[in-house]
Amino acid sequence: MSLILAVSPHLDDAALSASGQLRGFVSRGDTVEVVTLFAGVPQPPYSAPAVFMHELWGLTEDPVERRRAEDRCAHRQLGTRVEHADFLDELYRRAPDGDWLVRDDWKRAEDTGGDEQELRAALTAHVYGLLTSRRPDLVVTCAAVGRHVDHRRTRDAVLAAAPVAGVPVRFWEDLPYAEWTSRFPPLPQWAAVGPSAVEPVDDQAWEIKLSAVQCYASQHRMLWPEDGQDWRAVMDAHAKSVGREYGDGRHDRRGERFWDVLVDPSRLAANAAPPHGFEADLYDPILRPSLRRS
């Protein structure tokens, strides 16, 4: 029996992207712990974008506490343990100049150079503490497909901590971003990803996944904004498009996509800190083959 640690950026990401495989781990007898990093409870006043999102979610009072309750509901469906860290979502963070990280015009402070170095160090230290205290057999986290800043911060913290802790890393394909893009930020020069791996999700696991995603009712309008859009059908179509890559000729198989991270120890030793441009808006050449769609 193994211990699997899933490190999720937000309250819903692990369930949206990887709950089929997480449920598979549970079914075979493994223990799965899901830690959400950006689950801190903010204090008012809120930024204008945060107020807008609270209204969109229908959560104008205690929004994060209520989202935490949704997350606990989802992980009860999956049979996974849940833990919420206290780092604030980008909606609630401030930039070094004191303004909101997400400005009233929805532009982000990092577009003008705010790189949140202290936050990145704190996230890495937190993840390293999780890995060294719990000694998981595997850590699963997001690839940051879509390049959301909180997903990048999460992925990079895991990448910085896991090789030092000696824990293998697997990335999941971030949903719903993967429904319209395959882009994710480059890796540091000491890391690469193997070929994309499709993990089948059987009918029973799929129904459990849908039950888990249903728990995040506050997020549905944001995740699937088109009027009359059937979120189950959207998820089903993507899962079947991934499942067809499994290679057995079936067109009804559902799947989730993952990448195993490959670490070059010699380069890691020579690059104790991520190189300049770690988060540049570029494809690293080493990623291109694994991002091709068949």
C-alpha positions in Angstrom: 0.0 0.0 0.0 1.4 3.4 -1.0 0.9 7.0 0.1 0.0 9.4 -2.7 0.2 13.1 -2.1 -1.8 15.3 -4.5 -0.8 19.0 -4.3 -3.6 21.1 -5.8 -3.6 24.9 -6.5 -7.3 25.6 -5.8 -10.3 24.0 -4.3 -11.5 22.0 -7.3 -8.4 21.5 -9.4 -7.4 18.0 -8.2 -11.0 16.7 -8.6 -11.4 18.3 -12.1 -8.2 17.1 -13.5 -7.1 13.9 -11.7 -9.9 12.4 -9.7 -10.2 9.3 -11.9 -6.6 8.3 -11.1 -6.9 9.4 -7.5 -10.0 7.2 -7.1 -8.0 4.4 -8.8 -5.3 4.7 -6.2 -7.9 4.5 -3.4 -9.6 1.5 -5.0 -6.4 -0.5 -5.0 -5.8 0.3 -1.3 -3.5 3.3 -1.4 -3.9 6.3 0.9 -4.4 9.5 -1.0 -4.0 12.9 0.6 -5.0 16.0 -1.3 -3.5 19.3 -0.1 -4.8 22.5 -1.6 -2.3 25.3 -1.3 -4.3 28.4 -2.2 -7.2 27.8 0.2 -6.5 30.6 2.7 -9.4 32.5 4.2 -9.1 36.2 3.2 -10.3 39.1 5.3 -12.2 42.0 3.8 -12.0 44.5 2.2 -11.9 42.6 -1.1 -10.8 43.8 -4.5 -13.4 44.6 -7.2 -12.5 41.5 -9.1 -12.9 39.4 -6.0 -16.3 40.9 -5.3 -17.3 40.2 -8.9 -16.3 36.6 -8.6 -18.1 36.1 -5.2 -21.3 37.3 -6.9 -20.7 35.0 -9.8 -20.2 32.1 -7.4 -23.2 33.0 -5.4 -21.0 33.2 -2.3 -21.1 36.7 -0.9 -20.6 35.6 2.7 -17.7 33.5 3.9 -16.8 32.5 0.3 -13.7 30.5 0.9 -15.1 28.7 4.0 -18.0 27.6 1.8 -15.7 26.6 -1.0 -13.7 24.5 1.6 -17.0 22.8 2.5 -17.5 22.0 -1.2 -14.0 20.5 -1.4 -14.7 18.3 1.6 -17.9 17.1 0.0 -15.9 16.2 -3.2 -13.2 14.3 -1.5 -15.8 12.3 0.5 -17.0 11.0 -2.8 -13.5 10.1 -3.8 -12.4 8.5 -0.6 -9.4 10.9 -0.3 -8.2 12.8 2.7 -8.3 16.6 2.4 -6.2 19.4 3.8 -6.4 23.1 3.2 -3.3 25.3 3.4 -3.6 29.0 4.2 -2.0 30.7 1.2 -4.3 33.2 -0.5 -5.7 32.8 -4.0 -4.4 35.4 -6.4 -7.8 37.3 -6.1 -6.9 38.2 -2.5 -3.1 38.9 -2.8 -1.4 42.2 -3.0 1.5 43.2 -5.2 4.7 44.8 -3.8 3.4 48.2 -4.6 0.4 47.6 -2.3 -2.2 47.3 -5.1 -4.1 44.1 -5.7 -2.3 41.4 -7.6 -5.4 41.2 -9.9 -6.1 44.9 -10.6 -9.5 46.4 -11.1 -8.9 46.3 -14.9 -8.2 42.5 -14.5 -4.5 43.0 -15.4 -2.1 41.2 -13.1 0.7 43.0 -11.3 3.2 40.3 -12.4 2.7 41.6 -16.0 4.8 44.6 -14.9 7.4 42.5 -13.0 5.8 41.3 -9.7 7.2 37.8 -9.3 6.2 37.1 -5.6 9.6 35.8 -4.6 8.7 35.5 -0.9 5.5 33.6 -1.7 7.4 31.2 -3.9 9.9 30.5 -1.2 7.2 30.0 1.4 5.3 27.6 -0.9 8.4 25.6 -1.6 9.2 25.4 2.1 5.6 24.3 2.8 5.7 21.6 0.2 9.1 20.4 1.3 7.8 20.1 4.8 4.8 18.0 3.6 7.1 15.7 1.6 9.7 15.2 4.4 7.2 14.7 7.2 4.8 12.3 5.3 7.3 10.5 3.0 4.8 9.9 0.1 5.6 7.4 -2.6 4.5 9.8 -5.3 3.5 13.4 -5.5 1.0 14.4 -8.1 0.4 18.0 -9.1 -0.6 20.3 -12.0 1.4 20.9 -15.1 0.1 24.5 -15.2 -1.6 24.0 -18.6 -3.2 27.4 -19.3 -0.4 29.1 -17.2 -2.6 30.4 -14.4 -0.3 32.1 -11.9 -1.5 30.0 -8.9 -1.0 26.8 -10.9 2.5 27.9 -11.9 3.4 28.7 -8.3 2.1 25.3 -7.2 3.9 23.3 -9.9 7.2 25.2 -9.3 7.1 24.7 -5.6 6.6 20.9 -6.1 9.4 20.9 -8.7 11.7 22.7 -6.3 11.0 20.6 -3.3 10.4 17.0 -4.6 13.8 16.2 -6.1 15.5 17.4 -2.9 13.1 15.2 -0.8 13.6 12.3 -3.2 10.0 12.0 -4.2 9.0 11.2 -7.8 6.6 13.7 -9.4 3.7 13.2 -11.9 1.9 16.1 -13.5 -1.8 16.1 -14.4 -3.3 18.0 -17.3 -5.1 21.0 -15.9 -8.9 21.2 -16.6 -10.8 23.0 -17.9 -7.8 24.8 -19.5 -6.8 21.7 -21.5 -10.1 21.9 -23.3 -8.7 24.8 -25.4 -4.9 24.8 -24.9 -2.0 22.5 -24.5 0.4 25.2 -23.3 2.2 25.1 -20.1 5.3 26.9 -18.9 8.8 25.6 -19.5 10.5 23.5 -16.9 13.9 24.3 -15.3 16.8 22.9 -17.3 17.3 20.0 -14.9 13.8 18.6 -15.5 11.9 17.2 -18.4 8.7 15.3 -18.9 8.2 11.9 -20.4 5.7 11.1 -23.1 2.1 11.9 -22.1 0.5 8.9 -20.4 -3.3 8.3 -20.6 -4.8 6.7 -17.6 -8.2 5.0 -18.3 -11.2 6.0 -16.2 -13.8 3.2 -16.0 -17.5 3.9 -15.8 -17.7 3.5 -12.1 -14.8 5.9 -11.5 -16.3 8.3 -14.0 -19.6 8.5 -12.1 -17.7 9.1 -8.9 -15.7 11.9 -10.6 -18.9 13.5 -11.7 -20.3 13.3 -8.2 -17.2 15.0 -6.9 -17.3 17.8 -9.5 -21.0 18.3 -8.7 -20.0 19.3 -5.2 -18.3 22.4 -6.5 -21.6 24.0 -7.5 -20.4 27.5 -6.8 -17.8 27.2 -9.6 -19.9 25.8 -12.4 -20.9 29.1 -13.9 -17.3 30.2 -14.0 -16.0 26.9 -15.4 -18.7 26.5 -18.0 -20.0 30.0 -18.7 -22.0 29.4 -21.9 -25.7 29.5 -21.5 -27.3 26.0 -21.5 -23.9 24.3 -21.5 -24.0 20.8 -20.1 -20.8 20.5 -18.0 -21.1 16.7 -17.8 -21.1 16.5 -21.6 -18.2 18.9 -21.9 -16.1 16.8 -19.5 -17.2 13.6 -21.2 -16.2 14.8 -24.6 -12.7 15.8 -23.4 -12.2 12.6 -21.4 -13.2 10.5 -24.5 -10.8 12.5 -26.8 -8.0 11.7 -24.3 -9.2 8.1 -24.0 -8.9 7.5 -27.7 -5.1 8.1 -27.4 -4.9 5.0 -25.2 -4.2 3.0 -28.3 -6.7 0.1 -28.1 -9.0 1.4 -30.9 -11.9 2.1 -28.6 -13.9 5.3 -29.1 -15.9 5.2 -25.8 -12.9 5.0 -23.4 -12.5 7.9 -21.1 -9.1 9.0 -19.9 -7.0 11.5 -18.0 -3.6 12.7 -19.2 -0.4 12.8 -17.1 3.3 13.3 -17.5 6.0 11.8 -15.3 8.8 14.2 -14.5 12.3 13.2 -15.3 15.1 14.8 -13.2 18.8 15.0 -14.4 20.7 14.9 -11.1 23.9 16.4 -12.6 22.0 19.4 -13.9 20.0 19.7 -10.6 23.2 19.9 -8.6 24.5 22.6 -10.9 21.3 24.6 -10.7 20.3 24.9 -7.0 17.9 27.7 -8.0 15.6 27.8 -11.0 17.4 29.6 -13.9 16.5 33.0 -15.0 13.4 32.9 -17.3 12.0 29.8 -15.5 8.5 31.2 -16.1 9.1 32.8 -19.5 6.2 32.7 -21.9 8.0 30.2 -24.2 7.9 26.6 -25.0 11.0 24.8 -23.8 12.1 22.6 -26.7 12.1 19.5 -24.5 8.4 19.9 -24.0 7.3 20.1 -27.6 7.1 16.4 -28.5 5.0 15.6 -25.5 2.5 18.4 -26.3 1.7 17.2 -29.7 -1.8 15.8 -30.2 -2.3 12.7 -32.3 
